[in-house]
């Protein structure tokens, strides 16, 4: 990723102390440069049906092994923007070609589209002048925030398909082993926040990056709540995929093996 374009994107939305107020300025020499590098974009108007078609095509080019290795590779290198391809791939891998109106959701949780709702994807019938820049900013800054948005999953995988991913090293695999070991060491009633703190000294990251990693693994089915009663009050309101996860849930060994079996993880 071009460093100058990356900094232009970050400065568009972020300043010392937090988010910049007001609407971003998407014009001028800096914007044109970042756009020429494929880091910033014009507003996008697209339908749900077109996004589903594009995602289907991306899954013909991007493999499970590629997104898994990119996730591992990101742990030591801190190439944060590569991480969420794992959850974007997992959330959309079983998404059939369909239209928004084809099957209505019976119990709407994330979308009125039944197929998207079944996969836990947030989707709308159409998107008019959608801002892809803020989504890419969040992807680069923290590893993604709106991870289960259909629009984000498409953008994430589209950009991933254009990028060099890098190879996972023995160090990366060992870091992930340590992360999984810390999951096993959690007390049964521990929340996701307790797990985040356990990871603090394992791989180079900020609190918000570790939050994103947990959410990515949650959406990929690796860290997921089991069908057992919750202990105590439970719930972390600042999480989505990990909102009700507790230490008693541990991690899904089959899901780990599914994504990372090549590196002898999950067995």
N, C-alpha and C positions, 0 to 999 in steps of 0.2 A: 504494500500500500504506500502510495506517495506521501511522504512525511509532511510536505507543505500543504497538500490538500487536506490531510487529516487534521492539521492544526487549524486550518480555515474553518472546517466543519465544527470542531470543538469550540472555537471562539465565537461561532455564530450563536451557540446556545448556552455557553458556560463562561462564567467569570469567577474571579476569586470570591469565594463565599457562596457560590451556588448558581442557580439558573438565572439567565438574563431575562428581564421583564420585557413584555411587549412582543410583537410579531417579528420574526427574523427577517432580515433584508436579503432577499434572494436575487440580487443583481450586482453588477459591478465587476471589476477585474478579478477580484478574489473568487467570487462565486463562479465566474466563467472558468477559471483555472481548475477549481475543485470539480466542477462538472465535467470538464475535459478529461479528468483523471478517473471518472466513474465513482467519485466519492460523494458528490452532491448532485441533486436532480431537480428537474422542473416538476411542478405539481402533476400528479397522475390521476387521470380519470379512467376507471376500469370497472368492469362488472365482476361479481362473484364468479359467474360461469367462466369468464376469461381467466381468472386467477386459478381456478381448479384445473383448467386445461393446461396452463403454464406449469403448474406444480406437477401434473402428470408427466409432462415432457422432461422436467428436471429430474424426476425419479428414474428416467431412462438413462441419465448421464451420471448421476451421483450415487455412489454405493454406500452401503452400511459401513464397510471397512474404512472408506475415506472420511466419513464424519466422525467415526470412533477414533481413528488415528489423529485427526486434527484436534479433537478434544484433549487427548493425552498430550500431544505436542504442545498445546497451549499452557500446560501446567508449569513447566520450567521456563518457557520462553516468555510467558505473559502476553502472548498474542491473543488477547481477550476476544477479539471479534470472531475468532474461529470456533469458539465454544458452542454457541447456541445452534450451530448447524445440526448438532446431535438431536436436540429436542425438536427442531423444525422438521428434520427428517422423520423422527419417530412419530410426531403428531400427524403427519400427512402421508406416511408410507401406505397406510391401509385406506386412504380416502379414495372412494371410487369416483370415476367421472360422473358428474351429476349436475343438475341445475338447481338453482335456489328454491324453486317452487316444486321440485320433483317429489320431495317427501317432507311434510311438515313435522316439526318436532312435537311430540306428545307432551313431554314435560320439559319445557325450555329452561336450560341452564346457561348456555352460552350463545345460542343462536336459534332463530326460528327455522333455519334450514336443518332438517332432520339428520342428514349425513354429517354436517359439520358439528352439530350438537352432540351426536354420538361419539365423535372423536375429541370432544372437549375444546373445539375451536370456536373462537369468536369471529363471526362473519356477518356482513351486511349484504343486501341485494346488490348494491352498487357503491362505488366510491367516486366522489367528485372532487377534483383538485386535492387529492390526498397528499399530505406532507411526508414524503419518504425520508427526508433529511433528519427529522427528529428521531425516526426509528433507527437510522444508521448511526446517529450520534449515540443513542443509548446502547447500541450494539458494540460500538468502539469503546465507549467510556466504561461500561460495566459488564458487558457480555449479554446485553439485551434486558428489556423490562417487560414489554408486551409480548411475551414469548408465545402465547397461544392465540395470537391474532392471525387470522388467515393471511392478511396483507403482510405482516411481519415474516411469517414463515416463507412466503414466496420471495420477498426481498432478500431475506437471509440466505436462502439456498441459491438464488440467482447470483448474488455477489460471491458466494462461496464457489460457485461453478467457474468463476473468472479468476480466482486467486490461487497462488501457490500455497500449499497446505503445510508442507514440512513433514518430516518423519518423527515418529515417537521413539524416544531413546529409552535405555534401561532406567535412566533417572526418572523419566516421566512415569514409567510403569511402577517404579518403586514409590513415587509420590502418591499415585492412586491407590496402591496397596495400603499405604499408611492412612489415607483418607477413609478407606473402607474399614480398616482396623479400628479407627476412632468411632465409626458408626457402631461397631460391635461393642465398644467399651461404654456406650451411653447407658445411663440408668433407664429403666423401663418408662418412667414418666417424663424423661427429658424431651423438650420441645426442639424444633428446628433451630431456634436461637442458641440453645446450648450446644448443638452440633457445630454451628457456625464458629463458636468460640473455640471449640476443640481443634478446628482446622487452622486457627490463626497462625500458628508457627510451622505449619507443614508445607505450604506452598506460597510463593510471593503473591500477595493479594490484599485488597482492601476489604472491609466489611461488606460493602455493596457488591463487590465481585464475588465474594463467597456466597452471598445470598443468591446471586444469579446462578452460580454453579449448582447449588442445592435445588433451585427451581428447574434447571435444565435436567438434572438427574431425576427429579420428580416427574416431569412430563415424559421422560424416556421410560418410566416405569421401574427405575432402579431403586429409588427411594419413594415408596408409596405406602400409604396407610393400609394395614391389613384389616380383614373383616373381624375385628375383635373390639370389645368395649374400650373406650378411651379412659385413661387413668386421670382422675382429677378433673379440673375445669377444662384443660386442653385448649388448643387453638392458638395460632399466632396470626394476628390480624394483618401483619405486614407481608404475609406470604399468600400465595395462591395454591400452587401445586403442593406445597409443603405445609399448608395451613393447619392440618390436623395430624400430621406425621408425629410420631413419638418414638423414643428410643426402643420401645418394645417391638416396633415394626422392623428394626434392623434394615437390611437391604435384600433385594430380590436376587438370589444367586443365579437364577436362570436368566434374568435380564442382563446381569453383568456378563455372563457367559455368552449371551446372544450378541452383545456389542463388542466385548473385549476378549472373547475366547481365544483369538489369535495370539494374545499376549499371556495366555494361561491364567486369566483372571476369571473368577466366578466358580471355579471348580471346588 
